[in-house]
Amino acid sequence: MNRNRLMLVIAVVAAVVVAASGFFLGVQPQLDRAAAARSDAAGIRTANDATRAEIARLQEEANSLPSRRAELARLAASVPSTPDTATFLKQVDATAAAAGVQVSTVTVDDPRAYTPPATSTTTTDGDTAPTDTATAAPSDGSTPAADATAPAAPEITTNSAITAANFSVIPVSVTVNGTFDQALAFVKGLQSSPRLFLIDSISSAASGDTGAAADTLSWSFSGSVYVLAEDDAGTASTTAPTAAATSAPEG
């Protein structure tokens, strides 16, 4: 191999080395940075999509805020943070006037601390209370009819946030004079009034008013209204009860 050919080979090899060095030292890092930038851009687009979705969700929540505030106000009026018996008595009078009944008496007892319902029934010695499963034997030898299925007891629901310290029950008894339809309208009006009044007992008797119509009866409704103290009020609803109130009939 002569000198010229050797120099040509050396020049070609040097050019290849320079080109390879330029690629690995200059071009490849740029390609790596470009790939990393594309990956970062994809991650940013994903994060932006998630942010836009969260903004849309928050906007939807903000749009529903007025209705939620209205629902909160309705619930607060249904179970207020104070006994507020004066407002309740006005509610009873207004409902009675709309239904056409005459209020005889309204008795509001002192608030009582809430007692959570028992979840099971047991005897004092730890054995479960027996249930009545006796079936009468047929007198004529025929096959007894199938036992009627007893209705299932309602499921007991409790909330650990509702305790005797912040929740109290106020027994209420209302007596009115009126016809059956008027008494029914009165009950419906009470059930749809802002203050929750849970009726658990209804009784009727002949009206003591000698001048009343024959179909006019005296109706007694017993139940409870409720008080849920604010967080900063502590046990105000149970430690500072109001005196029992009795509303006399108007006129």
GROMACS elastic network, one bead per residue, 0.5 to 0.9 nm:
[ bonds ]
;  ai    aj funct       b0    kb
    1     4     6  0.82627   500
    1     5     6  0.63555   500
    1     6     6  0.66093   500
    2     5     6  0.56103   500
    2     6     6  0.64120   500
    2     7     6  0.88541   500
    3     6     6  0.51406   500
    3     7     6  0.62186   500
    3     8     6  0.87011   500
    4     7     6  0.51662   500
    4     8     6  0.62893   500
    4     9     6  0.87941   500
    5     8     6  0.50475   500
    5     9     6  0.63035   500
    5    10     6  0.86453   500
    6     9     6  0.51704   500
    6    10     6  0.61779   500
    6    11     6  0.85501   500
    7    10     6  0.50361   500
    7    11     6  0.60502   500
    7    12     6  0.86030   500
    8    11     6  0.50177   500
    8    12     6  0.61558   500
    8    13     6  0.85965   500
    9    12     6  0.51066   500
    9    13     6  0.61485   500
    9    14     6  0.84803   500
   10    13     6  0.51504   500
   10    14     6  0.60349   500
   10    15     6  0.85408   500
   11    14     6  0.50391   500
   11    15     6  0.61027   500
   11    16     6  0.86507   500
   12    15     6  0.50673   500
   12    16     6  0.62629   500
   12    17     6  0.86402   500
   13    16     6  0.51007   500
   13    17     6  0.61636   500
   13    18     6  0.85728   500
   14    17     6  0.50355   500
   14    18     6  0.60752   500
   14    19     6  0.85180   500
   15    18     6  0.50652   500
   15    19     6  0.60568   500
   15    20     6  0.85251   500
   16    19     6  0.50657   500
   16    20     6  0.60480   500
   16    21     6  0.84044   500
   17    20     6  0.51411   500
   17    21     6  0.59523   500
   17    22     6  0.84206   500
   18    21     6  0.50487   500
   18    22     6  0.60045   500
   18    23     6  0.85823   500
   19    22     6  0.50561   500
   19    23     6  0.62143   500
   19    24     6  0.87381   500
   20    23     6  0.50836   500
   20    24     6  0.61831   500
   20    25     6  0.82759   500
   21    24     6  0.53014   500
   21    25     6  0.56399   500
   21    26     6  0.77592   500
   22    25     6  0.52425   500
   22    26     6  0.52368   500
   22    27     6  0.66585   500
   22    28     6  0.86815   500
   23    26     6  0.54389   500
   23    28     6  0.58165   500
   23    29     6  0.86578   500
   24    27     6  0.60938   500
   24    28     6  0.50788   500
   24    29     6  0.72155   500
   25    28     6  0.65409   500
   25    29     6  0.67722   500
   26    29     6  0.59948   500
   26    30     6  0.67024   500
   27    30     6  0.52272   500
   27    31     6  0.62672   500
   27    32     6  0.87364   500
   28    32     6  0.61174   500
   28    33     6  0.85572   500
   29    33     6  0.61023   500
   29    34     6  0.84953   500
   30    33     6  0.50458   500
   30    34     6  0.60759   500
   30    35     6  0.85946   500
   31    35     6  0.61649   500
   31    36     6  0.85872   500
   32    35     6  0.51061   500
   32    36     6  0.61761   500
   32    37     6  0.85316   500
   33    36     6  0.50157   500
   33    37     6  0.60208   500
   33    38     6  0.85624   500
   34    38     6  0.61868   500
   34    39     6  0.86251   500
   35    38     6  0.50729   500
   35    39     6  0.62265   500
   35    40     6  0.86000   500
   36    40     6  0.60678   500
   36    41     6  0.84784   500
   37    41     6  0.60130   500
   37    42     6  0.85690   500
   38    41     6  0.50085   500
   38    42     6  0.62327   500
   38    43     6  0.86816   500
   39    42     6  0.51154   500
   39    43     6  0.63018   500
   39    44     6  0.86438   500
   40    43     6  0.50298   500
   40    44     6  0.60914   500
   40    45     6  0.85572   500
   41    45     6  0.61038   500
   41    46     6  0.85794   500
   42    45     6  0.50762   500
   42    46     6  0.62374   500
   42    47     6  0.86393   500
   43    46     6  0.50481   500
   43    47     6  0.61528   500
   43    48     6  0.85165   500
   44    48     6  0.59723   500
   44    49     6  0.84963   500
   45    49     6  0.61226   500
   45    50     6  0.86257   500
   46    49     6  0.51070   500
   46    50     6  0.63049   500
   46    51     6  0.86302   500
   47    50     6  0.50656   500
   47    51     6  0.60961   500
   47    52     6  0.85854   500
   48    52     6  0.60530   500
   48    53     6  0.85015   500
   49    52     6  0.51204   500
   49    53     6  0.61808   500
   49    54     6  0.86354   500
   50    53     6  0.50708   500
   50    54     6  0.61905   500
   50    55     6  0.86082   500
   51    54     6  0.50371   500
   51    55     6  0.60909   500
   51    56     6  0.85571   500
   52    56     6  0.61357   500
   52    57     6  0.85834   500
   53    56     6  0.50793   500
   53    57     6  0.62192   500
   53    58     6  0.86671   500
   54    58     6  0.61082   500
   54    59     6  0.84656   500
   55    58     6  0.50567   500
   55    59     6  0.60255   500
   55    60     6  0.85494   500
   56    59     6  0.50074   500
   56    60     6  0.61993   500
   56    61     6  0.86219   500
   57    60     6  0.50805   500
   57    61     6  0.62179   500
   57    62     6  0.85941   500
   58    62     6  0.60397   500
   58    63     6  0.85421   500
   59    63     6  0.61518   500
   59    64     6  0.86959   500
   60    63     6  0.50363   500
   60    64     6  0.63888   500
   60    65     6  0.87265   500
   61    64     6  0.51761   500
   61    65     6  0.62161   500
   62    65     6  0.50431   500
   62    66     6  0.80089   500
   63    66     6  0.71077   500
   63    67     6  0.84302   500
   64    67     6  0.55179   500
   64    68     6  0.63008   500
   64    69     6  0.87702   500
   65    68     6  0.50065   500
   65    69     6  0.60815   500
   65    70     6  0.85723   500
   66    69     6  0.50813   500
   66    70     6  0.62093   500
   66    71     6  0.86326   500
   67    71     6  0.61622   500
   67    72     6  0.85839   500
   68    72     6  0.60943   500
   68    73     6  0.85650   500
   69    73     6  0.61609   500
   69    74     6  0.85886   500
   70    73     6  0.50675   500
   70    74     6  0.62064   500
   70    75     6  0.86776   500
   71    74     6  0.50227   500
   71    75     6  0.62043   500
   71    76     6  0.85360   500
   72    75     6  0.51223   500
   72    76     6  0.60217   500
   72    77     6  0.85713   500
   73    76     6  0.50055   500
   73    77     6  0.61778   500
   73    78     6  0.85539   500
   74    77     6  0.51925   500
   74    78     6  0.61889   500
   74    79     6  0.88235   500
   74   194     6  0.70162   500
   74   195     6  0.89512   500
   75    79     6  0.62212   500
   75    80     6  0.79239   500
   75   194     6  0.84140   500
   75   195     6  0.87978   500
   76    79     6  0.53232   500
   76    80     6  0.50161   500
   76    81     6  0.74563   500
   76   195     6  0.88647   500
   76   228     6  0.87469   500
   77    80     6  0.52934   500
   77    81     6  0.87637   500
   77   194     6  0.58469   500
   77   195     6  0.57948   500
   77   196     6  0.81448   500
   78   193     6  0.82789   500
   78   194     6  0.53298   500
   78   197     6  0.84499   500
   78   225     6  0.88289   500
   78   226     6  0.82853   500
   79    82     6  0.86287   500
   79   194     6  0.88994   500
   79   195     6  0.65264   500
   79   196     6  0.63808   500
   79   225     6  0.76409   500
   79   226     6  0.55904   500
   79   227     6  0.54570   500
   79   228     6  0.62252   500
   80    83     6  0.70342   500
   80    84     6  0.77317   500
   80   195     6  0.80289   500
   80   226     6  0.74195   500
   80   227     6  0.54068   500
   80   228     6  0.60410   500
   80   229     6  0.76084   500
   80   230     6  0.89727   500
   81    84     6  0.85085   500
   81   167     6  0.89385   500
   81   226     6  0.88523   500
   81   227     6  0.54252   500
   81   230     6  0.58171   500
   81   233     6  0.85406   500
   81   236     6  0.89877   500
   81   237     6  0.74971   500
   82    85     6  0.86438   500
   82   226     6  0.89850   500
   82   227     6  0.59188   500
   82   228     6  0.73364   500
   82   229     6  0.67064   500
   82   230     6  0.87748   500
   82   236     6  0.81700   500
   82   237     6  0.63707   500
   83    86     6  0.86526   500
   83    88     6  0.88423   500
   83   111     6  0.78867   500
   83   170     6  0.80048   500
   83   225     6  0.85207   500
   83   226     6  0.75976   500
   83   227     6  0.59669   500
   83   228     6  0.89965   500
   83   237     6  0.72522   500
   83   241     6  0.81083   500
   83   242     6  0.75559   500
   84    87     6  0.57931   500
   84    88     6  0.67402   500
   84   227     6  0.89989   500
   85    89     6  0.61121   500
   85    90     6  0.86290   500
   85   108     6  0.77470   500
   85   242     6  0.87613   500
   85   245     6  0.78966   500
   86    89     6  0.52007   500
   86    90     6  0.63669   500
   86    91     6  0.86634   500
   87    90     6  0.51243   500
   87    91     6  0.62157   500
   87    92     6  0.87718   500
   87   195     6  0.87958   500
   88    92     6  0.63002   500
   88    93     6  0.87323   500
   88   195     6  0.68213   500
   89    92     6  0.50104   500
   89    93     6  0.62313   500
   89    94     6  0.86056   500
   89   106     6  0.78060   500
   89   247     6  0.75758   500
   90    93     6  0.50823   500
   90    94     6  0.60997   500
   90    95     6  0.85143   500
   91    94     6  0.52050   500
   91    95     6  0.61263   500
   91    96     6  0.85644   500
   91   190     6  0.79799   500
   91   193     6  0.72987   500
   91   194     6  0.82951   500
   91   195     6  0.79925   500
   92    95     6  0.51574   500
   92    96     6  0.60834   500
   92    97     6  0.86207   500
   92   103     6  0.84945   500
   92   106     6  0.85837   500
   92   174     6  0.85699   500
   92   186     6  0.88167   500
   92   189     6  0.88599   500
   92   190     6  0.70835   500
   92   193     6  0.88779   500
   93    96     6  0.50985   500
   93    97     6  0.61864   500
   93    98     6  0.86653   500
   93   102     6  0.88478   500
   93   103     6  0.72715   500
   94    97     6  0.51712   500
   94    98     6  0.62606   500
   94    99     6  0.86820   500
   95    98     6  0.51233   500
   95    99     6  0.61589   500
   95   100     6  0.85459   500
   95   101     6  0.87823   500
   95   185     6  0.86912   500
   95   186     6  0.61575   500
   95   187     6  0.86455   500
   95   189     6  0.57547   500
   95   190     6  0.65567   500
   95   193     6  0.81470   500
   96    99     6  0.50916   500
   96   100     6  0.59510   500
   96   101     6  0.52435   500
   96   102     6  0.65231   500
   96   103     6  0.67041   500
   96   176     6  0.80707   500
   96   182     6  0.87552   500
   96   183     6  0.87637   500
   96   185     6  0.87250   500
   96   186     6  0.58968   500
   96   189     6  0.82465   500
   96   190     6  0.88369   500
   97   100     6  0.51604   500
   97   101     6  0.64273   500
   97   102     6  0.74807   500
   97   103     6  0.87712   500
   97   186     6  0.87863   500
   98   101     6  0.80287   500
   98   185     6  0.84180   500
   98   186     6  0.77756   500
   98   189     6  0.82562   500
   99   181     6  0.86879   500
   99   182     6  0.54741   500
   99   183     6  0.73409   500
   99   184     6  0.83665   500
   99   185     6  0.54145   500
   99   186     6  0.51620   500
   99   187     6  0.88727   500
   99   189     6  0.76552   500
  100   178     6  0.73458   500
  100   182     6  0.60489   500
  100   183     6  0.84791   500
  100   185     6  0.85279   500
  100   186     6  0.80228   500
  101   176     6  0.61787   500
  101   177     6  0.56091   500
  101   179     6  0.77784   500
  101   182     6  0.60440   500
  101   183     6  0.68393   500
  101   186     6  0.73428   500
  102   175     6  0.86673   500
  102   176     6  0.53476   500
  102   177     6  0.51017   500
  102   178     6  0.66491   500
  102   249     6  0.73509   500
  102   250     6  0.82906   500
  103   106     6  0.75847   500
  103   174     6  0.76662   500
  103   175     6  0.61736   500
  103   177     6  0.64836   500
  103   247     6  0.86721   500
  103   248     6  0.78161   500
  103   249     6  0.53088   500
  103   250     6  0.75130   500
  104   174     6  0.77246   500
  104   175     6  0.52852   500
  104   176     6  0.50290   500
  104   177     6  0.67709   500
  104   218     6  0.84316   500
  104   247     6  0.82148   500
  104   248     6  0.64964   500
  104   250     6  0.83214   500
  105   173     6  0.79095   500
  105   174     6  0.58738   500
  105   175     6  0.51863   500
  105   176     6  0.70845   500
  105   246     6  0.67605   500
  105   247     6  0.56065   500
  105   248     6  0.53623   500
  105   249     6  0.61005   500
  106   172     6  0.72768   500
  106   173     6  0.57205   500
  106   175     6  0.64038   500
  106   176     6  0.87938   500
  106   245     6  0.77493   500
  106   246     6  0.53181   500
  106   248     6  0.70587   500
  106   249     6  0.84648   500
  107   171     6  0.82803   500
  107   172     6  0.56659   500
  107   173     6  0.51265   500
  107   174     6  0.64943   500
  107   175     6  0.88243   500
  107   244     6  0.71324   500
  107   245     6  0.57913   500
  107   247     6  0.66422   500
  108   111     6  0.88465   500
  108   170     6  0.69611   500
  108   171     6  0.61420   500
  108   173     6  0.66807   500
  108   174     6  0.87784   500
  108   224     6  0.89410   500
  108   243     6  0.84502   500
  108   244     6  0.51951   500
  108   246     6  0.62765   500
  108   247     6  0.86515   500
  109   112     6  0.86905   500
  109   170     6  0.60349   500
  109   171     6  0.54251   500
  109   172     6  0.63346   500
  109   173     6  0.86360   500
  109   242     6  0.84808   500
  109   243     6  0.73138   500
  109   245     6  0.67923   500
  109   246     6  0.87385   500
  110   169     6  0.85686   500
  110   170     6  0.61191   500
  110   171     6  0.74343   500
  110   241     6  0.58557   500
  110   242     6  0.60431   500
  110   243     6  0.59615   500
  110   244     6  0.53041   500
  110   245     6  0.85392   500
  111   168     6  0.59103   500
  111   169     6  0.54588   500
  111   171     6  0.73612   500
  111   226     6  0.84687   500
  111   227     6  0.83960   500
  111   237     6  0.72837   500
  111   238     6  0.63408   500
  111   240     6  0.86879   500
  111   241     6  0.55833   500
  111   242     6  0.72987   500
  111   243     6  0.88793   500
  111   244     6  0.87371   500
  112   115     6  0.88521   500
  112   164     6  0.87003   500
  112   167     6  0.87410   500
  112   168     6  0.53310   500
  112   169     6  0.51210   500
  112   170     6  0.61747   500
  112   171     6  0.82026   500
  112   237     6  0.86989   500
  112   238     6  0.64630   500
  112   241     6  0.82165   500
  113   163     6  0.83797   500
  113   165     6  0.72473   500
  113   166     6  0.83235   500
  113   167     6  0.65625   500
  113   169     6  0.63533   500
  113   170     6  0.89499   500
  113   237     6  0.83320   500
  113   238     6  0.58207   500
  113   239     6  0.89486   500
  114   162     6  0.84082   500
  114   163     6  0.65644   500
  114   165     6  0.80002   500
  114   166     6  0.83474   500
  114   167     6  0.56549   500
  114   169     6  0.60396   500
  114   238     6  0.88876   500
  115   118     6  0.88835   500
  115   163     6  0.76583   500
  115   164     6  0.63588   500
  115   168     6  0.86659   500
  116   119     6  0.89739   500
  116   158     6  0.72594   500
  116   162     6  0.85849   500
  116   163     6  0.75481   500
  116   164     6  0.81309   500
  117   156     6  0.74277   500
  117   157     6  0.86692   500
  117   158     6  0.78988   500
  118   121     6  0.73461   500
  118   156     6  0.83893   500
  119   156     6  0.68504   500
  120   128     6  0.88065   500
  121   128     6  0.66696   500
  121   129     6  0.64983   500
  122   125     6  0.81238   500
  122   126     6  0.61441   500
  122   127     6  0.60742   500
  122   129     6  0.52970   500
  123   126     6  0.55033   500
  123   127     6  0.55639   500
  123   128     6  0.58018   500
  123   129     6  0.55663   500
  124   127     6  0.74605   500
  125   128     6  0.86941   500
  126   129     6  0.88854   500
  127   130     6  0.85633   500
  130   133     6  0.87694   500
  131   134     6  0.89857   500
  132   135     6  0.89283   500
  135   147     6  0.83259   500
  136   139     6  0.88147   500
  136   144     6  0.85000   500
  137   141     6  0.83686   500
  137   144     6  0.73780   500
  138   141     6  0.56345   500
  138   142     6  0.61716   500
  138   143     6  0.70627   500
  138   144     6  0.60155   500
  139   142     6  0.76523   500
  140   143     6  0.88721   500
  141   144     6  0.85421   500
  143   146     6  0.89999   500
  144   147     6  0.83107   500
  145   148     6  0.85654   500
  146   149     6  0.87883   500
  147   150     6  0.87641   500
  149   152     6  0.87382   500
  150   153     6  0.88277   500
  151   154     6  0.89652   500
  152   155     6  0.86620   500
  153   156     6  0.87369   500
  158   161     6  0.88342   500
  158   162     6  0.77752   500
  159   162     6  0.55246   500
  159   163     6  0.82147   500
  160   163     6  0.68580   500
  161   166     6  0.85952   500
  162   165     6  0.80935   500
  162   166     6  0.66495   500
  162   167     6  0.61815   500
  162   228     6  0.82483   500
  163   166     6  0.56900   500
  163   167     6  0.58030   500
  163   168     6  0.85869   500
  164   167     6  0.54000   500
  164   168     6  0.66501   500
  164   235     6  0.82320   500
  164   238     6  0.78423   500
  165   168     6  0.80179   500
  165   229     6  0.83938   500
  165   234     6  0.68732   500
  165   236     6  0.83463   500
  165   237     6  0.80489   500
  165   238     6  0.69804   500
  165   239     6  0.87452   500
  166   227     6  0.80150   500
  166   228     6  0.57040   500
  166   230     6  0.75028   500
  166   231     6  0.79615   500
  166   233     6  0.82296   500
  166   234     6  0.63452   500
  166   235     6  0.54003   500
  166   236     6  0.76239   500
  166   237     6  0.66733   500
  166   238     6  0.74593   500
  167   226     6  0.73603   500
  167   227     6  0.57289   500
  167   229     6  0.63294   500
  167   235     6  0.81896   500
  167   237     6  0.69873   500
  167   238     6  0.75959   500
  168   225     6  0.87550   500
  168   226     6  0.59078   500
  168   227     6  0.52906   500
  168   228     6  0.67064   500
  168   229     6  0.83792   500
  168   237     6  0.63014   500
  168   238     6  0.61727   500
  169   224     6  0.63502   500
  169   225     6  0.61139   500
  169   227     6  0.65416   500
  169   238     6  0.89658   500
  170   223     6  0.84673   500
  170   224     6  0.53381   500
  170   225     6  0.52522   500
  170   226     6  0.59647   500
  170   227     6  0.78248   500
  171   222     6  0.75089   500
  171   223     6  0.58585   500
  171   225     6  0.66269   500
  171   226     6  0.87590   500
  172   197     6  0.84766   500
  172   199     6  0.88621   500
  172   221     6  0.82441   500
  172   222     6  0.58055   500
  172   223     6  0.53697   500
  172   224     6  0.52691   500
  172   225     6  0.70288   500
  173   220     6  0.69812   500
  173   221     6  0.56699   500
  173   223     6  0.64062   500
  173   224     6  0.81854   500
  174   219     6  0.81042   500
  174   220     6  0.56582   500
  174   221     6  0.51305   500
  174   222     6  0.63708   500
  174   223     6  0.86650   500
  175   218     6  0.67937   500
  175   219     6  0.54514   500
  175   221     6  0.62924   500
  175   222     6  0.86615   500
  176   183     6  0.77317   500
  176   217     6  0.82973   500
  176   218     6  0.57440   500
  176   219     6  0.52566   500
  176   220     6  0.65639   500
  176   221     6  0.84888   500
  177   182     6  0.87987   500
  177   183     6  0.78878   500
  177   207     6  0.67759   500
  177   209     6  0.89506   500
  177   216     6  0.65312   500
  177   217     6  0.56051   500
  177   219     6  0.60771   500
  177   220     6  0.88887   500
  178   181     6  0.80791   500
  178   182     6  0.57778   500
  178   183     6  0.61182   500
  178   207     6  0.84768   500
  178   212     6  0.88726   500
  178   213     6  0.89544   500
  178   215     6  0.78765   500
  178   217     6  0.55263   500
  178   218     6  0.66316   500
  178   219     6  0.75338   500
  179   182     6  0.51026   500
  179   183     6  0.60883   500
  179   184     6  0.85128   500
  179   213     6  0.87816   500
  179   215     6  0.57601   500
  179   217     6  0.60366   500
  179   218     6  0.85440   500
  179   219     6  0.89746   500
  180   183     6  0.51032   500
  180   184     6  0.60848   500
  180   185     6  0.85881   500
  180   215     6  0.77985   500
  180   216     6  0.76430   500
  180   217     6  0.76276   500
  180   219     6  0.88299   500
  181   184     6  0.50213   500
  181   185     6  0.61578   500
  181   186     6  0.85410   500
  182   185     6  0.50682   500
  182   186     6  0.61191   500
  182   187     6  0.87148   500
  183   187     6  0.62451   500
  183   188     6  0.86369   500
  183   217     6  0.89845   500
  183   219     6  0.71172   500
  184   187     6  0.51828   500
  184   188     6  0.62326   500
  184   189     6  0.85338   500
  185   188     6  0.50926   500
  185   189     6  0.60472   500
  185   190     6  0.86363   500
  186   189     6  0.50405   500
  186   190     6  0.62443   500
  186   191     6  0.86832   500
  187   190     6  0.50971   500
  187   191     6  0.61885   500
  187   192     6  0.86774   500
  187   199     6  0.87239   500
  187   221     6  0.85396   500
  188   191     6  0.51158   500
  188   192     6  0.62767   500
  188   193     6  0.86361   500
  189   192     6  0.52268   500
  189   193     6  0.60814   500
  190   193     6  0.51105   500
  190   194     6  0.84658   500
  190   195     6  0.81999   500
  190   196     6  0.80611   500
  190   197     6  0.68257   500
  191   194     6  0.84498   500
  191   195     6  0.84377   500
  191   196     6  0.69817   500
  191   197     6  0.65052   500
  191   198     6  0.76479   500
  191   199     6  0.86023   500
  192   195     6  0.83649   500
  192   196     6  0.81655   500
  193   196     6  0.70354   500
  193   197     6  0.83198   500
  195   225     6  0.75745   500
  195   226     6  0.87440   500
  196   224     6  0.83522   500
  196   225     6  0.60175   500
  196   226     6  0.73195   500
  197   223     6  0.66974   500
  197   224     6  0.57147   500
  197   226     6  0.79092   500
  198   222     6  0.84305   500
  198   223     6  0.53070   500
  198   224     6  0.53805   500
  198   225     6  0.65386   500
  198   226     6  0.89591   500
  199   202     6  0.76553   500
  199   221     6  0.65375   500
  199   222     6  0.56852   500
  199   224     6  0.66625   500
  200   221     6  0.77828   500
  200   222     6  0.60806   500
  200   223     6  0.51086   500
  200   224     6  0.80561   500
  201   220     6  0.80077   500
  201   221     6  0.58494   500
  201   222     6  0.50492   500
  201   223     6  0.65807   500
  202   219     6  0.72793   500
  202   220     6  0.57317   500
  202   222     6  0.65037   500
  203   218     6  0.83712   500
  203   219     6  0.58800   500
  203   220     6  0.52273   500
  203   221     6  0.67751   500
  203   222     6  0.87757   500
  204   207     6  0.87635   500
  204   217     6  0.64918   500
  204   218     6  0.55001   500
  204   220     6  0.61381   500
  204   221     6  0.89062   500
  205   208     6  0.86985   500
  205   217     6  0.57533   500
  205   218     6  0.51970   500
  205   219     6  0.66737   500
  205   220     6  0.85507   500
  206   209     6  0.87149   500
  206   214     6  0.87723   500
  206   215     6  0.87340   500
  206   216     6  0.73805   500
  206   218     6  0.58652   500
  206   219     6  0.88211   500
  207   210     6  0.76257   500
  207   212     6  0.73003   500
  207   214     6  0.87962   500
  207   216     6  0.63533   500
  207   219     6  0.85607   500
  208   211     6  0.88562   500
  208   212     6  0.82759   500
  208   217     6  0.84184   500
  208   218     6  0.76886   500
  209   212     6  0.54069   500
  209   213     6  0.88462   500
  210   213     6  0.83371   500
  212   215     6  0.82031   500
  212   216     6  0.62228   500
  212   217     6  0.86345   500
  213   216     6  0.53252   500
  213   217     6  0.87104   500
  214   217     6  0.80683   500
  227   237     6  0.66326   500
  228   237     6  0.72938   500
  229   232     6  0.81095   500
  229   233     6  0.59147   500
  229   234     6  0.67081   500
  229   235     6  0.69309   500
  229   236     6  0.66904   500
  229   237     6  0.58795   500
  229   238     6  0.88856   500
  230   233     6  0.50463   500
  230   234     6  0.69333   500
  230   235     6  0.89246   500
  230   236     6  0.87371   500
  231   234     6  0.60113   500
  233   236     6  0.56205   500
  233   237     6  0.80971   500
  234   237     6  0.80335   500
  235   238     6  0.55171   500
  235   239     6  0.57629   500
  235   240     6  0.80824   500
  236   239     6  0.52481   500
  236   240     6  0.55615   500
  236   241     6  0.79329   500
  237   240     6  0.60585   500
  237   241     6  0.63846   500
  238   241     6  0.58820   500
  241   244     6  0.88107   500
  242   245     6  0.83955   500
  247   250     6  0.87620   500
